[in-house]
Amino acid sequence: MDCKLRAKNCGGCPMLGMDYAAQLKQKEETVKKLLGRFGPVEHIRGMETPYHYRNKVISTFTTGWGGKLTSGIYAANSHKVLPVESCLLQDEVLDKTMLAVRAAAGACHYQPFNEDKGTGLLRHCLLRRGVMTGQVMVVLVTAQPVLPGAKNFVKALLTEAGKQGVAITTIVQNVNDRKTSVVLGDMEKVLYGKGFILDTLCGKTYALSPRSFYQINHTQTEVLYGLAVDAAHLTGKEVVLDAYCGIGTIGLTAADHAKQVVGVEVNREAVHDAIGNAKHNGVKNARFFAADATRWIGEAAAAGERADVIFMDPPREGSTPQFIESVARMAPKRVVYVSCNPVTLARDLELLTRKGYKVESSTPVDMFPHSEHIETVCLLSKLNAKQHIEVDIHMDELDLTDAEKKATYSEIKEYVLEHTGLKVSSLYIAQVKQKCGIIERENYNKPKSDDAKQPQCPPDKEKAIKEALKHFGMI
């Protein structure tokens, strides 16, 4: 199946001309190349009917032929708007809804916003549809707070939508008066309905506002979240941390199978939605916090908080070394990493595996057919004392004393930082160890040149290092 927009440099679905089976094979091979060295990669989960899956559409207004109001999407690598009547990826109900919006806006003589001149009114239109409920939301993004004849627009839109066989649930005006490429502004006004729609996902009902993060492919999201919860092997006794939780979809999906769920998300509006979704679904064992995930888990780990399972669903840039370090300190039995970018997932798996975790499986999911994006569910389990890695080394390399084997330099640094707030160098640790009679490797603590002077460990840091050595049983 092909689309005439591809010839106009649409760029929205670069793989559309490729057979779908070939697309899946290529994506699976991509994941295997990136993640196969960590553990087994399962077969990709594709869609039975890989079209019209997008339940959210953003359209930009522009002037068409003869000065007529039209709308569409930006061409690839440009700021030129391509008019769109229908799209093979978009929900067909939303295609019809957009036609009704254009007709109603045209009847009200609204003009598209011109970024260069700063004139006009209409910037974008955001549409959402609850796949299971059929509810439809229209968000009209304007460049100024006043929408002339707002009541007439609502009446015209409901009439035009009715002609298309679409029942609109709610209409919202969003005001974005900033010079920005961001679609939504900060101010909103409900023109019709309640300002949100409902949808059901994995047995839970969610309220979706204009800003809610909600996966755009309902069918594949149920596959993705099903794989994630299954991978967690929950028995009802576990404390679960849902990091980067958004409106709580993964955490609430897992809540029926866990003792307690804690969700963390930096977006306060998303957390507000998550709390509301928990109440609406009668979930009493879930709590949600508005905080930066890296900072929150770091503080929680330092305070001795523990989780049996951690779900990670970070943005495309992946997680952070600080977050992964805190995951290791929390020492969950299992980590379920839901990734939308296998490249950053591979980078983060490098760190997680160094921290004592083993990749049990990685399963790619085709959330965005005909695009190059790939979602992956990766299960990691903590290595226990009985598990080991065989390393081939020569005995003459083992010049450490028994005491020196007890703790690494990194562990000593971490202990000192955690208990005193002081940062100490490997040089200072080596100096203190020598004072305490712990034999170092030959040449370990010598200056680079014969006449070079080495800084000496200050008394406060020497005391802190000695406390660490006592803690680890080295002196």
N, C-alpha and C positions, 0 to 999 in steps of 0.2 A: 504494500500500500504506500502511495506517495502523496505529497502535498504540494500545491502550487506555491506556497509560501517559501519553501526551501529554495526555489530559484530566485527569490527576492532577498536572499541572505537572512532568513529568519534566525537560524542558529539555535532554535529551541530544542530540536531533536536531531542531532547530527547523525544518529545511527538509523534513522527511519528507513533509508534505502536498503538496509541490510536485513536479511532473513532473521526472524526473531530467534530461532534456534542458534544461529551463528552469533548473534549478540550475546546470548547467555553463555555460550562457550568461550567467547572472548573475555567476558567479565570474570568468569570462573578462573580462566588461565591467569588473568591479571592478579587475582587474589592469591592464587597458588604461588606465583613468582614472588610476591611480596611477603606472604605469611607462611608458606610451606615449610620454611626452615625452622619455624617455631613448633609446629605440630600439624596434625591432619587437617586438611581442608575438605569439607563436605561439598556435595553437589549444590549448585546454586538453586535457589527457589524462585522460579519464574511465575509469571501470570498466565492464566488460561486464556484470557482475552486482554491483551496489553494495550488497550485504547480507552480514551475518555475516562481516565482515572483521576484526573486532577479535581479535587473538591474545592479548590481555592483558585481564583483567577484575579489577576491585577491587570487592568487595561488603562492605557494612557490616552487622554483626549488630544485631538489635533484637528486641523482644518483639512477637509478632503476636497474632492473635485467640486468646483463651483462654489467654494466657500462653505460647503455643508459640513456640519459637525460630524466627526467620525472618531473612532478609537481603535487602538491596537497595541502592539508590543514593539519595543525597540529592536531594530535590526542588529545583528551581531556586530560588536565593536564599533557602534555608532550611537548617535543620539537622534536618529531618524526613526519616526514612528511608522510601522507598517500596519495599515488598516487590516483588521481581522474580522471576518464574518463568522467563521467557525474554525475549530481546531481539533485535530485528531486526538490530542491528549486531554483536552478539557471536557469536563462533565457537560453533556449536551444540553441539560437544563440551564446551565450557566451561560452557554452560548446564546440561548433564547432570551435569557434574562438581560444580557448585555444589549441585545438588539432593542429590547423594550426601554432600557435606560437611555439609549441614544435617541430613540424616538421621543420620549418624554422630555428630555433635555432640549432637543431641537424645537419641540412645540413651545417650550418656555423661553426660547431664544437665548439660551445660555451660550457663552463663547468659551472656547478652550483657552487655558492660561498660556501666555507667551513668556517664556523664561527670560528672553533677551530684553523685551520691552517692559516686562512687569505688568502686562495688561491681561484682561480676560478673567474668567472665574473658575472653570473646571480643570482640575489637574489630573486626577485618576479616579477610577472606580474599582473598588475591591469587592469581590463577590465570594460568598461561602455557601456551601450546601451540606446539610447533614445527610449523609448517604443513607443511613438507616431510617431517619425520621422524615426526610424529604423537605425539611425546613430550609428556607432560602433567606440569606442576608444580603442587603445592598448597602455598601458604604460609599457615599459620594464625597470625594476629597476636593475641597474648594480652597482657593487662594485667599479668601476673605471670610469673615464670620457671617456676613449677611448673605442669605440665599434668597434672592428676590422671588416672591410668589411661591414660597416653600410648600404651602398647602396645595396649591395648584399642581406643583411638580409631583407631589405624592399621589394625588388623585389621578394625574395623567399616567404615572408609572404603573399604578395598580391596574389601570384600564388596559394599557399596552401589554403588560405581562399577562393579563387574562386572555388577550387575543392570542398570545403565544402558548397558552395552556399552562402558565406558571403561576403558582400562588406564592407571593412574597410574604415572608413572615415578619420581617422587620427592616426598617430603613433608617440609616444613621448618616448624619452629616459630620465629617471630620474636617477640621480647619488646619491647613498647613500653609502658613504665611512666610515660611523661611525659605532662604535660597539654598536648597539642598536636593540631593537625589533620593533621600529617604521618602518613602511614600506617605506615611501617616504623620500628622502633626499631633500636638498635645491636647487640643480641645475637641470635644465631641458633643453633639446634640442629637438626641433621639427624635426622629421625625415621625416614626410609625412603629408600633409594636413595642417590645420590651428592650430592644437594644442588644439582644443576644439570641442565638439559636441553640437547640439541643441536638446532640448526636449520641449514638451508642457505639461503644468500642470495647471488645473483649468482655461483654457483659456488664459494663459500667456506662452510666450516662454522664455526658459532659456538657457544661454550658460554654459556648464559644462566643467570645466577644470579638470585636474587630481586631484586637491585638493578640489574641490567644495564639500560642504556637500549637499547632495541631497538624500531624502528618497529613500530607495531601493525598496519599494513596491509601484509602481505607482498607481495601482487601489485603494488600501486602503488609500494612501495619499490624493487622491481626496475626499474620504469619510471623512477622518480626518479633512482636511482643510475646507471642506464644513460645517461640524458640528461646527467648531470653528467660522467661519464667521457668520453662522446663529445664534449662541449663542450670538454674540456681539450685535445683534439687531441694526445694523447701518442704519441710515436714510439719510446719505449724509452730515450731519451737524457736525459730531464728529471729534475731534482730537484723533488719535489713536497712541499709542506707541507699537511698536513691539520689545520687549526685547529678547535678544539672537536670533537675526533675521537671522543669517546665510547669505545666498545669497538673502534673501528678499522674500522668497516664500509666507509666511503667509501675510506679509505686503502688497505685491503687489496683492495678491488675494483679500485683503480687500479694496484696494485703490479705486476701482470703486464705493464703497458704503460709502466712508468716505470723510470728508472735507480735511483732511491732515493725512499723515502717517509719523511717525518718527521711523526709525529702528536703533537699537544699537547692535553692535556685536564686540567682542574683537579681532577677527581674521581679520586683515587688508585685506588680500587677498579676504576673503569672502565679505567684505564691498565693495571692488573694483568691484567684480562680481555683487553685489546687485545694485550698481549705474549703471553699464552697462546694467543690466537687465531692470531697470526702463527706461532708455533711449531707449533701443531696443523695448520695449512695448509701448512707447509713454506715460508713466505714469509721469505726471508733478507735482502731489501732494504728492510725496514721497521723503523724505530725509533720508540719512543713515550716521551714525557716527561710526568710529572705536574707541571703548572705552570699558572698563570693565563695564558691565551693572549695577552692584551694585554701583560703584563709580559715574557713569554718572547720574543715576536716583536720587542718593542722592544729588548731586550738583544741579540738575534741580529742585528737590523739595524744596531745601533750597532757591533757587532763585525765588520761586513762580510760577514755570512752572506747567501747569496743563494738564491732558489728560482725555478725557471722557471715553475711553476704553483702557485697557492695555492687550495686548497679552503676555503671558509668555510661553516660550518654552525652559526651561533650560535643561542642560545635566542630566545624570542619577542621579548624586548626588543631584539634586534639586536646589532650590534657596538658598538665605542666609537670616538670620534674618535682616541684614542691608537693603537688597533690599526690603523685605516685609515692613519694617518700612517706607521706602521712598514711597512705593506704598500707604500706609495709609495716608502719608502726602500729596501726590498728590490728594488723594480722588477721584479716577475715579468712575463713576457710575457702571461700570461693569469691572470685571477681568475675562479673559478667559485663563485658565491655561491648556496648552497642555503638558502632562506628559508622559515620557517613563518609569516611575518607580512609581507604586502606593504606594510603601512604603514611599519614600521621599515626594510624593504628600500629603499623610496623615499627615506627620510631618509639612509640610508647611501650610496645611489647618488649623491646630491647631492655628498657628500664625495669619493667615488671619482672621479667625473667631473672634479671640480676638481683632482684630483691627477694628471691626465693619462691617465685611462682612458676608453675608449669602450664603451658597452653595445652588444654585437653582437646579442643576442637575449635574450628572457625567455620562458620556457615554464612556464605554470601546470600543476600536477598535482593532481588531486582525490584527496588522500590520505584524506580524511574525508567521504565522501558523507553527505548529509543534515545535515551541520553547516555552519557558516559559515567554517570554517578552510580556508586555501588554502596549498599549498606551491608554491614557484616556483624554477626553476633559471635563474639569470642568468649569462650569459657576458660578461665584460669583457676587452678587449684593450688593451694599452698603446699609446698613440699614439706613432708614431716621428717622426723629424725631418722626414720628407717629408709627414706629415699636418699639416694646419693648420686653423685656424678663421678664417673671414673676419669681421672686425669693422669696422663703419662708424664712423669717428671723423674729426673735423675736424683739419686740420693745425695750426690755431692752438692746439690743446690740447697739442701736443707740445713742451713747454718744458723737457724734460729734456736734460741734456748727454749725450754719448756714454758718458762714464764712469758716469753714474747709471743708464743702461739695463742695465748689466752684471749687477746684482744687486738684488733687491727688499729692502725693509726686513725682511720675514719671513725671507728667506734669510740676511741678515746676522745677525739674531737667533739663528737656528738654528745658524749656524756658531760664533758666540761661545759659546752655551750648550754645544754639543757639545765644543768644544776647551778651554774654560776653566771651565765650570760657572757662569758669570756670566749673569744675566738683564739685558738692556739694553733701554731704551725707545727708541721712535722719536725722541723728543726728543734723547736723547744721541747717537744715530746722526747726526741732522741737525746737531748742534753740531760733531761731529768732522769730518763731511764739509765743513762750511763752513771749518773750520780748515785742511783739506787742499786748499782751493780748488775744491771741487766745488760748482757753482751749484745752489741749491735753487729750488723753485717760489716765487714771490712770496708773502709772508705765511706761508710754511710753518712757520717757526720763531719766529714772533712770539708774545708772550704774549696772552692773551685781552683784557686791558685794559692801558692805557698804563702804569699804576703797578704792575702785577703783577710779581713777581719770579720768575724761572725758576730751578729747581735746575740746577746746573752738573754736567757729567759728571765723575765721580771719575777720578783718574789711572789706576787699574787697569782701569777699564772703557774709558777712552779708548785705552789701549794695546791692549786686546783688540779693539776696533772697528777700529783702524788695521790690525791683523794681518788682520782679515777683509777690509778694503778691498784690502789687498795681495793676498790670496788670490784675490779676484775680479778682479784687474787694474784696479782703479779708481784706485789711486795707485801 
